Amino acid sequence: RQEDNTATTIAKDDTIATTSRTTVPAAGTLATTTPSPLATDTIFRFDVQVCLKCDSCGYTRTKEEMYRHLSLDVGSSPPHNDKGTKLDQALEQFFTSEQRQLICEKCKVGTSATQTME
């Protein structure tokens, strides 16, 4: 027989953590503690594919990064124009490809790469 219990605790820094405990008495008592995802993680979290492509040899390295917030420059321009809202423009600028100065891990000759995010 397996029992599931959920406990919520408040840490000294006022953060709230929810943990699940599973016990399996057949082989003795096994207690595992795994944090349950918080509502903020499921609502405000998103993953971005970051790709670096060597400008010399074309070698591509892709990595997934997790974000919980974005710092966007919305400026003080009028809220709407022919390019969309300030938020649309800020998101487009955030995800625009950029040049990075680095040494290619494959060819060792390339000194720059293009970074894209999707």
C-alpha positions in Angstrom: 0.0 0.0 0.0 1.3 3.5 -0.9 0.3 6.7 0.9 0.8 10.2 -0.4 1.0 13.2 1.9 1.6 16.8 1.1 3.0 19.3 3.5 3.3 23.1 3.2 6.0 24.8 5.2 7.0 28.5 5.6 10.8 29.0 5.8 12.6 31.7 7.8 12.8 34.0 4.7 8.9 33.8 4.3 9.1 31.6 1.2 6.5 28.8 1.0 7.5 25.3 0.0 5.2 22.4 -0.7 6.6 18.9 -0.5 5.2 15.5 -1.2 6.2 12.4 0.8 5.6 8.9 -0.4 6.0 5.9 2.0 6.1 2.3 1.0 5.8 0.1 4.0 6.3 -3.3 2.1 10.2 -2.9 2.1 10.3 -0.9 5.3 9.6 2.8 5.3 10.8 4.8 2.4 10.3 8.5 2.6 11.2 10.7 -0.4 10.7 14.5 -0.4 10.2 16.1 -3.8 9.2 19.7 -4.1 5.9 20.3 -5.9 5.9 23.0 -8.5 4.7 26.4 -7.2 1.9 28.2 -9.1 4.5 30.9 -10.0 6.6 28.3 -11.7 3.8 26.9 -13.8 2.4 30.3 -14.8 5.4 32.6 -15.1 8.1 30.2 -16.2 9.1 29.7 -19.8 11.9 28.0 -21.7 13.9 29.6 -24.4 16.2 27.8 -27.0 19.5 29.8 -27.1 21.5 28.9 -30.2 25.1 30.0 -30.9 26.4 29.6 -34.4 30.1 30.1 -35.2 30.5 32.8 -37.9 33.6 31.0 -39.2 32.8 27.3 -39.5 29.0 27.2 -38.9 29.2 24.9 -35.9 25.9 25.3 -33.9 25.4 24.8 -30.1 21.9 24.9 -28.7 20.9 25.1 -25.0 17.6 25.5 -23.3 17.4 28.2 -20.7 14.6 28.8 -18.2 13.3 32.3 -17.5 11.0 33.6 -14.8 11.1 37.3 -15.9 12.4 39.5 -18.7 13.9 42.9 -18.5 12.3 44.8 -21.4 12.9 48.4 -22.4 9.5 49.9 -23.2 10.8 53.4 -23.4 8.6 56.5 -23.5 7.4 56.5 -27.1 3.7 56.6 -28.0 1.9 53.3 -27.0 0.9 52.4 -30.6 2.5 53.0 -33.9 2.9 51.2 -37.3 5.3 48.7 -35.7 2.8 47.6 -33.0 2.7 48.3 -29.2 5.7 49.2 -27.1 5.6 45.7 -25.6 5.6 44.0 -29.0 8.7 46.1 -30.0 10.5 45.3 -26.7 9.9 41.6 -27.1 11.1 41.7 -30.7 14.2 43.6 -29.6 14.8 41.1 -26.8 14.7 38.1 -29.2 16.8 39.8 -32.0 19.9 37.9 -32.9 23.2 39.3 -31.5 26.9 38.9 -32.2 29.0 37.4 -29.4 32.8 37.5 -29.2 34.1 34.0 -28.3 36.4 31.3 -29.5 34.6 28.4 -31.3 34.9 25.2 -29.3 35.0 23.2 -32.5 37.3 25.0 -35.0 39.2 27.1 -32.5 39.6 29.7 -35.3 36.3 31.5 -35.1 36.2 34.4 -32.8 32.6 35.5 -33.1 29.2 33.8 -33.1 25.6 34.7 -33.8 23.3 34.2 -30.9 19.6 33.6 -31.6 16.8 32.9 -29.1 13.4 31.2 -29.8 
